[in-house]
Amino acid sequence: MRTTSRHIRIILPPALLALALAGAYALYATHPQSAARQVEERAWRVSVEPLRIASLAPTLTLYGQVESPRAARLKSALAAEVVALSAREGRAVNRGEVLLRLDERDRRLALRRREAEVREIAAQLDSERRRAARDRAALERERALLELARQSLARSRDLAARQLASDAAVDEAQSAVERQALAVQLREAELADAPTRLKALQARLRRAEAEREQAALDLSRAVVKAPFPAVVSRVEVAVGDRVAVGTPLVRLFDPEALEIRAQIPADRLGAVRAALAAGRPLRATLAADGAPRTAVLDRLAAEVDPQSGGVDGLFRFTASAPALPLGQFVDLLLELPPQAGVAAIPPQALHGLERVYVLREGRMRGVDVSLVGERRVGGKTRLLVRGAGLRSGDRLITTPLPNAIDGLKVTTGP
């Protein structure tokens, strides 16, 4: 019995283990079989739009300021007191309209003095002319008297030679000839100096007349008038102010000559200069007085600010200029020369400034592009790109996927 019990203890554990393994195998062999699951590739939902290759004009947003080449700063030409002022800031004035008056009493007195000087010198000139006429008439008589004295001397000498007259009579006749000859010489000298005296008086008269005109001009400057149809932008004096020569009085500008100065970036200057040289107008649009306005680039500035990144462009309005105040800032949308073979795409369709994706056979296909510019139409901005792999009719993917790669499966369905 002891031997049997020992054999049982030795055989029983392996038998139980074998029985358990057999049961486990039977369970595994008889469990229900499930079909293997197929893992499908995910398709990302995207939006697309048809691509169109065309010749399009890029637009450039500029920030400009209103100014006028016909802006005047009127200054005082006199030292006087302001006695009347009709100019008002923001008021439109016509050419020749009186803006203000200065005290003109001193200028009137100066003009009267100059007029008196002119009359005095004119009278002296008339007197000198009459004197010259008298001297010419007197010279003829003096010469006749000299001839008579010479004849008397000849007779005295003839009588003295025939012992019919004394030497004293001859000397007296000779003395009369010398005196008359001296009188003729003096009269001729007076006549010879007459042109010089006349020229001197004429020069004094012209100077006096010029001074009279200057006095009249100064008097006219006491009334300050508008030099052209304008709008008064600033009044810098008031009635009662004492102004000196050169004191600013009124500022005004011509509203019909308004321009807009806006800086054009340096990287766009080449295309702009080429268009101006070819005579192609570059138009810009802006909103003024609540209405759209059109301006055209007239010229480029001749002087450049060293601290700026471009050159100022001067734009003139194509129609009548709007009533804008000087110095107002405005936004301009400049249309640059057209670029051939470009496509206008939404900004979100561009990846990394150099790549777009199109939908071909259900997958994303990357196309390398170069950014040409942007175009703003109807308040929306589109990017202009050019690429050798772009074709009209391609379906451009406009959804900005963070995991966008070439070959990614996408769908446009719901």
C-alpha positions in Angstrom: 0.0 0.0 0.0 2.9 2.3 0.8 4.4 1.6 -2.6 1.1 2.2 -4.4 0.5 5.5 -2.6 4.0 6.7 -3.5 3.4 5.8 -7.2 0.2 7.8 -7.2 1.9 10.8 -5.8 4.5 10.7 -8.5 2.1 10.1 -11.5 -0.8 12.4 -10.4 0.8 15.9 -11.0 2.0 15.3 -14.5 -1.4 13.7 -15.3 -3.3 16.7 -14.0 -1.0 19.1 -16.0 -1.5 17.1 -19.1 -5.2 17.1 -18.6 -5.2 20.9 -18.1 -3.2 21.4 -21.3 -5.5 19.2 -23.2 -8.5 21.2 -22.0 -6.9 24.5 -22.8 -6.1 23.3 -26.3 -9.7 22.0 -26.8 -11.1 25.4 -25.7 -8.7 27.3 -28.1 -9.5 24.9 -31.0 -13.3 25.2 -30.5 -13.5 29.1 -29.9 -15.5 31.1 -32.6 -13.3 32.6 -35.4 -13.8 36.4 -36.3 -12.9 37.9 -39.7 -9.7 40.1 -39.9 -10.5 43.9 -40.0 -9.2 45.9 -42.9 -7.7 49.4 -41.9 -8.9 52.0 -44.4 -6.8 55.1 -45.3 -8.5 58.3 -44.0 -9.6 60.9 -46.5 -9.4 64.5 -45.3 -12.3 66.8 -46.3 -11.1 69.9 -48.2 -12.6 72.8 -50.2 -11.5 73.4 -53.8 -12.0 76.1 -56.4 -11.2 76.1 -60.1 -7.9 77.6 -61.1 -7.7 80.1 -63.9 -4.4 81.3 -65.5 -4.7 84.8 -67.0 -3.0 88.2 -67.3 -3.9 90.1 -64.1 -2.8 93.4 -62.6 -1.4 93.3 -59.1 -2.6 95.9 -56.7 -0.6 97.8 -54.0 -2.0 99.4 -50.9 -0.4 102.8 -50.3 -0.9 105.3 -47.5 -0.9 108.9 -48.7 -1.4 112.5 -47.6 -3.3 115.2 -49.3 -1.3 118.2 -50.4 -1.4 120.9 -53.0 1.4 122.4 -55.2 -0.6 125.6 -55.2 -0.5 126.3 -51.5 0.5 129.9 -50.6 1.6 131.4 -47.4 0.9 135.1 -47.7 3.3 137.3 -45.8 3.3 141.0 -45.0 5.3 143.3 -47.3 4.9 146.2 -44.9 5.4 147.1 -41.3 1.9 148.2 -40.4 -1.2 147.5 -38.2 -4.0 145.1 -39.3 -7.1 147.3 -39.5 -9.5 144.8 -41.2 -9.8 141.1 -41.6 -12.3 139.2 -43.8 -10.4 135.9 -44.2 -11.9 133.0 -42.3 -10.4 129.5 -41.9 -12.1 127.0 -44.2 -13.8 129.7 -46.3 -13.6 129.6 -50.1 -12.4 132.8 -51.7 -12.2 134.0 -55.3 -9.2 135.4 -57.1 -8.7 139.0 -56.2 -11.0 138.9 -53.1 -9.8 141.1 -50.2 -8.5 139.0 -47.3 -7.3 141.7 -45.0 -6.2 145.3 -44.9 -3.2 147.0 -43.3 -3.0 150.6 -42.1 -2.0 152.5 -45.3 -1.7 156.1 -44.0 2.1 156.0 -43.9 2.2 154.6 -47.4 -0.1 157.3 -48.7 2.1 160.0 -47.2 5.2 158.4 -48.8 3.4 158.2 -52.2 2.5 161.9 -52.0 6.2 162.8 -51.2 7.4 160.8 -54.2 4.8 162.4 -56.5 6.0 165.9 -55.3 9.6 164.9 -56.1 8.5 163.8 -59.6 6.7 167.1 -60.3 9.7 169.1 -59.0 12.2 167.3 -61.2 9.9 167.5 -64.2 9.7 171.3 -63.7 13.5 171.5 -63.5 13.8 169.5 -66.7 11.3 171.9 -68.5 13.3 174.9 -67.2 16.6 173.4 -68.4 15.1 172.8 -71.9 13.9 176.4 -72.0 17.3 177.6 -70.9 19.0 175.7 -73.6 16.6 177.2 -76.2 17.4 180.7 -74.9 21.1 180.0 -75.0 20.9 178.8 -78.6 19.1 182.0 -79.6 21.5 184.2 -77.6 24.5 182.4 -79.2 23.4 183.6 -82.6 23.2 187.2 -81.4 26.5 186.9 -79.6 28.2 185.7 -82.7 26.6 188.5 -84.7 27.9 191.0 -82.2 31.4 189.4 -82.4 31.3 189.8 -86.2 30.4 193.5 -85.8 33.2 194.0 -83.3 35.7 192.5 -85.7 34.5 194.8 -88.4 34.8 197.8 -86.1 38.4 196.7 -85.3 39.2 196.4 -89.0 38.0 199.9 -89.6 39.9 201.3 -86.6 43.1 199.7 -87.9 42.5 201.1 -91.4 41.9 204.6 -90.1 44.9 204.4 -87.8 47.1 203.3 -90.8 45.9 206.5 -92.6 46.5 208.6 -89.5 42.8 209.2 -89.1 42.4 207.4 -85.8 44.4 207.1 -82.7 46.0 203.9 -81.3 43.6 204.2 -78.3 40.7 203.8 -80.6 42.3 200.6 -82.1 42.9 199.3 -78.6 39.3 200.0 -77.6 38.1 198.1 -80.7 40.4 195.2 -80.0 39.2 195.1 -76.4 35.6 195.0 -77.6 36.4 192.0 -79.9 38.0 190.1 -77.0 35.1 190.7 -74.7 32.6 189.6 -77.3 34.6 186.5 -78.2 34.7 185.6 -74.5 30.9 186.0 -74.3 30.5 183.7 -77.3 32.7 181.0 -75.7 30.8 181.2 -72.5 27.5 180.8 -74.3 28.9 177.9 -76.4 30.1 176.2 -73.1 26.6 176.6 -71.6 25.1 175.0 -74.7 27.7 172.2 -74.6 26.8 171.4 -71.0 23.1 171.5 -71.7 22.8 167.8 -72.8 24.6 166.7 -69.7 22.4 168.7 -67.4 19.3 167.4 -69.3 20.5 163.7 -68.9 21.2 164.2 -65.2 17.7 165.7 -64.7 16.1 162.9 -66.8 18.0 160.3 -64.7 16.7 162.0 -61.5 13.2 162.0 -63.0 13.3 158.3 -63.8 14.6 157.5 -60.3 11.9 159.6 -58.8 9.2 158.0 -61.0 10.6 154.5 -59.9 10.4 155.5 -56.3 6.9 156.8 -56.9 5.9 153.5 -58.4 7.5 151.7 -55.5 5.5 153.8 -53.1 2.3 153.1 -55.0 3.2 149.4 -55.0 3.7 149.5 -51.2 0.4 151.2 -50.9 -1.3 148.5 -52.9 0.3 145.9 -50.7 -1.6 147.3 -47.7 -4.6 145.4 -49.2 -3.9 141.6 -49.2 -5.9 139.8 -51.9 -6.3 136.1 -52.9 -3.8 135.3 -55.7 -6.1 132.5 -57.1 -9.4 130.8 -56.3 -8.6 129.1 -53.0 -9.7 127.8 -49.6 -8.3 129.6 -46.5 -6.4 127.0 -44.4 -5.2 129.2 -41.6 -5.4 132.9 -40.5 -2.4 133.8 -38.4 -3.2 137.4 -37.4 -6.1 139.4 -35.9 -7.3 143.0 -36.2 -5.0 145.2 -34.2 -1.9 143.1 -34.6 1.3 145.1 -35.5 3.1 143.1 -38.2 6.6 143.4 -39.6 7.9 142.8 -43.1 7.7 139.0 -43.6 5.2 138.3 -40.9 2.9 135.4 -42.0 -0.7 136.5 -42.5 -2.9 133.9 -44.2 -2.4 130.4 -45.6 -4.5 129.2 -48.5 -4.5 126.5 -51.2 -6.2 125.8 -54.5 -8.8 123.0 -54.0 -8.7 122.2 -57.7 -5.0 121.4 -57.6 -5.1 118.8 -54.8 -2.6 115.9 -55.0 -1.9 112.9 -52.9 1.7 112.1 -51.9 2.2 108.4 -51.1 5.4 106.4 -50.8 6.0 103.6 -53.3 8.1 100.7 -52.0 11.5 100.2 -53.6 10.8 96.7 -54.8 7.9 98.1 -57.0 9.7 101.1 -58.4 11.1 99.2 -61.4 7.6 98.4 -62.7 6.3 101.8 -61.9 9.1 103.7 -63.7 8.8 101.4 -66.7 5.0 102.2 -66.9 5.6 105.9 -66.6 8.3 105.8 -69.3 6.0 104.0 -71.6 3.2 106.4 -71.0 0.9 103.8 -69.4 -1.3 105.4 -66.7 -1.2 103.8 -63.3 -4.6 104.3 -61.7 -5.4 104.3 -58.0 -8.7 104.2 -56.2 -9.6 105.8 -52.8 -12.6 106.6 -50.8 -13.2 110.4 -50.2 -16.3 112.0 -48.9 -17.9 108.6 -48.7 -17.6 108.0 -52.4 -14.9 106.2 -54.5 -12.5 108.4 -56.3 -9.9 107.7 -59.0 -6.5 109.2 -59.2 -3.6 108.6 -61.6 0.1 108.6 -60.8 1.4 111.8 -62.3 5.1 111.7 -61.4 7.7 110.6 -58.9 9.4 112.8 -56.5 12.8 114.1 -57.4 14.1 114.0 -53.8 14.3 110.9 -51.6 14.3 110.8 -47.8 17.4 108.7 -46.9 15.4 107.1 -44.0 12.6 105.9 -46.2 12.3 102.7 -48.1 11.0 104.0 -51.4 10.2 107.1 -53.5 7.2 109.3 -53.1 4.6 109.2 -55.9 2.3 112.2 -56.6 -1.2 111.3 -57.7 -3.7 113.7 -59.3 -7.4 113.2 -59.4 -8.9 112.3 -62.8 -12.1 114.2 -62.2 -12.7 117.3 -60.1 -10.8 117.1 -56.8 -12.9 116.3 -53.7 -13.1 118.9 -50.9 -10.4 117.3 -48.7 -8.4 119.3 -46.1 -4.7 119.6 -46.5 -2.7 117.0 -44.6 -5.5 114.4 -44.5 -4.3 110.8 -44.6 -6.0 108.5 -47.2 -5.6 104.9 -48.3 -4.8 104.3 -52.0 -5.2 101.1 -54.0 -2.7 101.3 -56.8 -3.1 99.0 -59.8 0.3 98.0 -61.2 1.1 96.8 -64.7 -0.5 93.4 -65.6 1.4 90.2 -65.2 1.0 87.4 -67.7 0.4 83.8 -66.8 -0.6 84.2 -63.2 -3.4 82.8 -61.0 -5.3 84.6 -58.3 -5.7 82.4 -55.2 -7.0 82.9 -51.7 -4.2 83.6 -49.1 -5.0 80.3 -47.2 -4.2 78.2 -50.3 -0.5 79.2 -50.2 1.8 77.1 -48.1 5.1 78.5 -47.1 5.0 81.3 -49.7 6.1 78.9 -52.4 3.7 75.9 -52.7 0.1 75.2 -53.5 -1.8 71.9 -53.7 -4.2 70.8 -56.4 -6.6 67.9 -56.3 -5.8 65.2 -58.8 -7.2 61.6 -58.7 -8.4 62.1 -55.1 -5.0 63.1 -53.7 -3.1 66.3 -53.0 -0.5 67.2 -55.5 2.0 69.9 -54.6 3.0 72.5 -57.2 5.9 75.0 -56.6 5.0 78.6 -57.3 6.5 82.1 -57.0 4.5 84.9 -55.4 4.1 87.8 -57.9 2.0 90.1 -55.8 -1.6 90.5 -54.5 -4.8 91.7 -56.0 -7.6 93.3 -54.0 -11.0 93.3 -55.5 -14.3 94.0 -53.8 -12.6 94.2 -50.4 -11.1 90.7 -50.7 -7.4 90.1 -51.2 -6.2 87.4 -53.6 -2.5 86.4 -54.0 -1.1 86.3 -57.5 1.2 83.3 -58.1 3.0 81.9 -61.1 4.1 78.3 -61.5 5.1 76.0 -64.3 3.0 73.2 -62.9 -0.2 75.1 -62.8 -2.9 74.6 -65.4 -6.2 76.3 -66.0 -9.0 74.1 -64.8 -7.0 72.6 -62.0 -8.9 72.2 -58.7 -7.0 74.3 -56.2 -7.2 73.1 -52.6 -8.1 76.1 -50.4 -8.3 74.4 -47.1 -5.2 75.1 -44.9 -4.4 71.6 -43.7 -1.6 71.5 -41.0 -0.5 68.0 -42.3 -0.6 68.9 -46.0 1.8 66.6 -47.9 2.1 65.5 -51.4 -0.1 62.4 -52.0 -2.4 62.9 -49.0 -5.9 61.5 -49.7 -8.6 64.1 -49.6 -12.2 64.4 -50.5 -14.6 67.2 -51.3 -17.7 65.3 -50.3 -19.8 65.6 -47.2 
